[in-house]
Each structure stands twice: as structure tokens, then as C-alpha cells.
Amino acid sequence: MSDPDRLKRVDALLDGLDDVLPPPPVRARLRLAANLTQQEVADAVGVKRLAVVRWELGKSHPRRPQRTAYIHLLKRLAERFPEAAEADEGMPTPTSEGGIGMT
């Protein structure tokens, strides 16, 4: 394998890290810290409120293109409310959640 091919594979791995959701409790805390309702988030992302409920409970995960918009929203909220983005002690590990927190 040539070096350019290896670099492309590494870039693909790193790009995938931008597409990681925080644990469900952090998602809800970020929304609440901004005083947003589940309906407001749903309207902004383009889904029904029930989808946001399920995402915050960890019952389902958003799919593209809503996933991209939701992650963008959560990252912006984490910038504004860093204390809400902190993972609690005893929360599932990133591996068990399939992702990492926002911090």
C-alpha cells in the first residue's frame, strides 16, 4: 500500500470521529442548559419530537442528514455550556455507548 493510500485511510478514521454523539444524558443536559424544548430541537433538525425523545433516552440514534445537524447543534451547545457537556461519574464508557462525550 502506498503512503497516499495510508494517509487517506487515516483521514477517513479521523473524519469519523467528528460524527460521534455524546451519551444520551449529556444530550438532554445540553438541550436543557440552553432552555430548548425537545420540539424546538426536533424542528431545527427536521424530525418529530418523539425522535429527540428516543435519542435522549438512548433508544435510537439519528441517521443522516439529521445526524449531522444534531451533532452540530450539540457541539455548539457544548461550546456555550461546557458544564452541561461533562460526563457524570458512573456513566457508560465511550466504548459501551459506541462513541465519546463532547469533552
N, C-alpha and C positions, 0 to 999 in steps of 0.2 A: 504494500500500500504506500502510495506517495505521501509526502508531507502535506501537500494541499488537501488531499482527501482526509487525512487525520485531523487537520485543522477544521475542516467542515464538520466532521463528526463531533469534535469538541464544541464548536459553536452551537450545534444542534442541541447538545446536552445543556449548555448554559442558557440557551433561549427557553428551554423547557422549564427552567427554574422561575422564570417570570410568570408562569402560568399556574402558580401554586396558591391554593386557598388557605387562609388561616383556619384554625379549628373552629367548629360551629359556635361555641360560646363567645369567642372573640368577634366573630361576625356580628352577633347580636349586640355585644357591648359597643362596638364601633358605631352601629346604627343608633343605638340609644344615646351615646355620648353626643351625637350630632342632633339629637332631638328629631330624628326622622322616623316616620311610621313605616311599617312593612309595605303599606300601599304606595307610599312615595318612592321607596326603593324599587318596588315592582314596576311602577310606571316609568321610572327613569331607565331601568334595564330592559323593559319590554316584555315582562312576564306577568302572570297573575299573582296576586298576593300569596296564594297558597304555595307557590313555588318558593318564595322567600321564606315562608314559614318552614318548609321542609329543608331548605338549605341551612337555616339557622339551627335546626334540630339535628342536622347531620343525617337526615333520612334520604336525601338525594343531593346531587351536585349539579350545578348549572352546566349546560352544554353551550358550545359556540353558536352564535356570536354573543349570546347573553353572558357566557362565562367571562369573556374578555372585558365586557363592560362592568360586570360585577367586581372582578378583580381590580379594575381601575378605580372604581368607587371605593373599595375597601382600602386600597393603598393610599388614596388621597385622604380618607378619613383617618388612617393610621398616622399620617403626617401631621394632621391637625390635633389629633387626640392620642398621643403616644401612650398615655397611661392606660387607655382602653385596649390598646393593641398588645399589651403584655399578657403572656400566657400565665395562667394560675398554676401554682404547685398542685400536683396530683392530676393535672390534665393529661389526656392521652399524649403519647410521644408523637413527634412528627411521622415516624415510621408507621405507627398504628393508625394514624389519620390519613396517611397517604400524601402528606405534604408537610410544610413548615409554617410556623407562625409568621407574622408580619415583622417581627423584630429581629 
